[in-house]
Amino acid sequence: TRFFALVKVYRNAPDAFSVGYERRTPGRLSAAVEMEIERELLREKAIFEDNRQPTSARSAAICPDSQRTQTRSPDSENHTRRAA
């Protein structure tokens, strides 16, 4: 595992050992991607802050792909009684 590989490196040269991390890829998103993310976040914020719609409608507008389950109350179901 990685741990034992680090222990081996440490034992071979304890004075030169470091667990410092060097990133090999750019750390930031491209400007175009950042702008797209910001645009979507602002769109969602505007939908959520629009008080003309009920909260459930705002949630559905923000997450249109989520499947919503409906719960039924026991009073809404047809119950049949057994004859005694």
C-alpha positions as CSV (number, residue, x, y, z in Angstrom):
1,T,0.0,0.0,0.0
2,R,1.0,3.7,-0.2
3,F,1.7,3.8,3.6
4,F,4.3,1.1,3.4
5,A,5.9,2.6,0.4
6,L,6.3,5.9,2.3
7,V,7.8,4.1,5.3
8,K,10.3,2.5,3.0
9,V,11.3,5.8,1.5
10,Y,11.6,7.3,5.0
11,R,13.8,4.5,6.2
12,N,16.1,4.9,3.2
13,A,16.6,8.7,3.6
14,P,14.9,10.1,6.7
15,D,16.5,13.6,6.3
16,A,15.3,14.0,2.7
17,F,11.8,12.5,3.4
18,S,8.8,14.7,2.8
19,V,5.1,13.9,2.5
20,G,4.6,17.2,0.5
21,Y,2.1,16.9,-2.3
22,E,2.8,18.3,-5.8
23,R,-0.2,18.7,-8.1
24,R,0.6,17.5,-11.6
25,T,-2.5,19.1,-13.2
26,P,-3.8,22.7,-13.1
27,G,-5.7,23.4,-9.9
28,R,-8.3,25.7,-11.3
29,L,-11.2,25.2,-13.7
30,S,-11.1,27.1,-17.0
31,A,-12.7,30.5,-17.0
32,A,-15.5,29.3,-19.3
33,V,-16.4,26.5,-16.8
34,E,-16.3,28.8,-13.9
35,M,-18.6,31.2,-15.7
36,E,-21.0,28.4,-16.5
37,I,-21.1,27.2,-12.9
38,E,-21.7,30.8,-11.7
39,R,-24.5,31.3,-14.2
40,E,-26.3,28.1,-13.1
41,L,-25.9,29.0,-9.4
42,L,-27.3,32.5,-10.0
43,R,-30.2,31.0,-12.0
44,E,-31.0,28.6,-9.1
45,K,-30.7,31.4,-6.6
46,A,-33.2,33.5,-8.6
47,I,-35.7,30.6,-8.7
48,F,-35.4,29.9,-5.0
49,E,-35.8,33.6,-4.0
50,D,-38.9,34.0,-6.2
51,N,-41.6,34.0,-3.5
52,R,-44.4,33.9,-6.1
53,Q,-44.1,30.2,-6.2
54,P,-44.6,27.7,-3.3
55,T,-41.4,26.1,-2.0
56,S,-42.2,22.7,-3.6
57,A,-42.5,24.3,-7.0
58,R,-39.2,26.1,-6.5
59,S,-37.5,22.9,-5.5
60,A,-38.9,21.1,-8.6
61,A,-37.7,23.9,-10.8
62,I,-34.2,23.7,-9.4
63,C,-34.1,19.9,-9.5
64,P,-36.3,18.9,-12.5
65,D,-34.6,15.5,-12.9
66,S,-35.2,14.3,-9.4
67,Q,-38.0,11.8,-8.9
68,R,-40.4,12.9,-6.3
69,T,-42.5,10.4,-4.4
70,Q,-45.9,11.1,-3.2
71,T,-47.0,9.9,0.1
72,R,-50.6,8.9,0.7
73,S,-52.4,9.3,3.9
74,P,-54.3,6.3,5.4
75,D,-57.6,8.3,5.0
76,S,-57.2,8.6,1.2
77,E,-56.9,4.8,0.7
78,N,-59.9,2.6,0.3
79,H,-60.1,0.2,3.2
80,T,-62.5,-2.7,3.3
81,R,-63.7,-4.2,6.5
82,R,-64.2,-7.9,7.1
83,A,-67.6,-9.0,8.1
84,A,-67.6,-10.2,11.7
